[in-house]
Amino acid sequence: MKYKTLGNTDIKVSEICLGGMSFGKRSDEYYQWTLEEKETEEMIAHAIDLGVNFIDTANQYSGGTSEEYIGKALKHLGVPRDRIVIASKVYFNEGKLSREAILREIDGTLTRLGTDYLDLYQIHRFDYDTPIEETLETLDSLVKAGKVRALGASAMYGYQFHNMQICAEKNGWTMFSTMQNHYNLLYREDEREMIPICRQYNVSLIPYSPLAGGHLAHTGWTSDSLRSLSDRTIRRRYDHAMDNDLKIVERVHETAEKYHVSMSEVSLAWLLSKGASPIVGATKISHFEQAVRAADLVLSEEDIRYLEELYLPHPVKGAVPHP
């Protein structure tokens, strides 16, 4: 496993991050395809054995049970706290990014994870209802209090992220070190503005949905997995562009055949070539092993051009439109 430093911090993380959306109590209200407590511990144990030290979750994943399962697993496995980098998020909760909400939610997150601090605390979306000054000052107070080591943001419009960085810099508050953006071979809209802004501020990319909800991991458009059959979010995010995107999927398959690797490895190797550290959510250990092997696959410039050239612009998916 190779490691990278997050932004301007001293936090070193594995190139592949283990995604916590795959963990938690199954329910019709949240997700039907997640790993229960024992399976979560097995996945985390195997990821650590593979050299992965970076786990990402969120306060609302499976009603908070993702954080609970991760915390219990790390405690039961006896993993020293300084050996693991834990990231979580705030926004999809009462009050979104208000001061009151952030102070309430960070304590809930720390309790569920069974830790005194988070390595990385991320705002899950942009909050139109709260002044950015209120959000940023509150986040900065968490850093100063030792509850959080570094700050990150997630899917939003480029101008919003830029404005927040300027505001933090102007007021001497902690700036964002990471961007968890929607980015993969089937969705590259952030290459227009968000990614150049991140480069300007030395912000690390830790993209979610790196395999486009599984579309980049197999031929055809659907599979017989429980997630493919039940995850409505994936259908809303990708089905509208299926006809053209299937052509890109086929090129991923051809490249995988060329190198005798899985399609997942090719898709993730493409993201790694962009300097990103993708967040991989897996419900099977074999699938996560494939993800880790992507770090050893080096695509040529010709491969990258071949994988990219059929891309067509997509509607923005991820950022919250102005109400």
Secondary structure as the mmCIF struct_conf table of DSSP 4:
data_model
#
loop_
_struct_conf.conf_type_id
_struct_conf.id
_struct_conf.beg_label_comp_id
_struct_conf.beg_label_asym_id
_struct_conf.beg_label_seq_id
_struct_conf.end_label_comp_id
_struct_conf.end_label_asym_id
_struct_conf.end_label_seq_id
STRN STRN1 TYR A 3 THR A 5
TURN_TY1_P TURN_TY1_P1 GLY A 7 ASN A 8
BEND BEND1 THR A 9 ASP A 10
STRN STRN2 LYS A 12 SER A 14
BEND BEND2 GLU A 15 ILE A 16
STRN STRN3 CYS A 17 GLY A 19
HELX_RH_3T_P HELX_RH_3T_P1 GLY A 20 SER A 22
STRN STRN4 PHE A 23 PHE A 23
BEND BEND3 GLY A 24 GLY A 24
BEND BEND4 ASP A 28 TYR A 30
BEND BEND5 GLN A 32 TRP A 33
STRN STRN5 LEU A 35 LEU A 35
HELX_RH_AL_P HELX_RH_AL_P1 GLU A 37 ASP A 49
TURN_TY1_P TURN_TY1_P2 LEU A 50 GLY A 51
STRN STRN6 PHE A 54 ASP A 56
TURN_TY1_P TURN_TY1_P3 ASN A 59 GLN A 60
HELX_RH_3T_P HELX_RH_3T_P2 TYR A 61 GLY A 64
HELX_RH_AL_P HELX_RH_AL_P2 THR A 65 LEU A 77
TURN_TY1_P TURN_TY1_P4 GLY A 78 GLY A 78
HELX_RH_3T_P HELX_RH_3T_P3 ARG A 81 ARG A 83
STRN STRN7 VAL A 85 VAL A 90
BEND BEND6 PHE A 92 ASN A 93
TURN_TY1_P TURN_TY1_P5 GLU A 94 LEU A 97
BEND BEND7 SER A 98 SER A 98
HELX_RH_AL_P HELX_RH_AL_P3 ARG A 99 LEU A 113
TURN_TY1_P TURN_TY1_P6 GLY A 114 GLY A 114
BEND BEND8 ASP A 116 ASP A 116
STRN STRN8 LEU A 118 ILE A 123
BEND BEND9 ARG A 125 ARG A 125
TURN_TY1_P TURN_TY1_P7 TYR A 128 ASP A 129
BEND BEND10 THR A 130 THR A 130
HELX_RH_AL_P HELX_RH_AL_P4 ILE A 132 LYS A 144
TURN_TY1_P TURN_TY1_P8 ALA A 145 GLY A 146
BEND BEND11 LYS A 147 LYS A 147
STRN STRN9 VAL A 148 SER A 154
BEND BEND12 ALA A 155 ALA A 155
HELX_RH_AL_P HELX_RH_AL_P5 GLY A 158 ASN A 171
TURN_TY1_P TURN_TY1_P9 GLY A 172 GLY A 172
HELX_LH_PP_P HELX_LH_PP_P1 TRP A 173 MET A 175
STRN STRN10 PHE A 176 GLN A 180
STRN STRN11 HIS A 182 HIS A 182
STRN STRN12 ASN A 184 ASN A 184
TURN_TY1_P TURN_TY1_P10 LEU A 185 LEU A 186
STRN STRN13 TYR A 187 TYR A 187
HELX_RH_3T_P HELX_RH_3T_P4 GLU A 189 GLU A 191
TURN_TY1_P TURN_TY1_P11 ARG A 192 GLU A 193
HELX_RH_AL_P HELX_RH_AL_P6 MET A 194 GLN A 200
TURN_TY1_P TURN_TY1_P12 TYR A 201 ASN A 202
HELX_LH_PP_P HELX_LH_PP_P2 VAL A 203 VAL A 203
STRN STRN14 SER A 204 LEU A 205
STRN STRN15 TYR A 208 TYR A 208
TURN_TY1_P TURN_TY1_P13 PRO A 210 LEU A 211
HELX_RH_3T_P HELX_RH_3T_P5 ALA A 212 GLY A 214
TURN_TY1_P TURN_TY1_P14 HIS A 215 LEU A 216
BEND BEND13 ALA A 217 TRP A 221
BEND BEND14 ASP A 224 SER A 225
HELX_RH_AL_P HELX_RH_AL_P7 LEU A 226 SER A 230
HELX_RH_AL_P HELX_RH_AL_P8 ARG A 232 TYR A 238
HELX_RH_3T_P HELX_RH_3T_P6 ASP A 239 ALA A 241
HELX_RH_AL_P HELX_RH_AL_P9 MET A 242 TYR A 259
TURN_TY1_P TURN_TY1_P15 HIS A 260 HIS A 260
BEND BEND15 VAL A 261 VAL A 261
HELX_RH_AL_P HELX_RH_AL_P10 MET A 263 SER A 273
TURN_TY1_P TURN_TY1_P16 LYS A 274 GLY A 275
STRN STRN16 ILE A 279 VAL A 280
BEND BEND16 THR A 283 LYS A 284
HELX_RH_AL_P HELX_RH_AL_P11 ILE A 285 ARG A 293
HELX_RH_3T_P HELX_RH_3T_P7 ALA A 294 ASP A 296
HELX_RH_AL_P HELX_RH_AL_P12 GLU A 301 GLU A 308
TURN_TY1_P TURN_TY1_P17 GLU A 309 LEU A 310
BEND BEND17 GLY A 318 ALA A 319
HELX_LH_PP_P HELX_LH_PP_P3 VAL A 320 HIS A 322
#
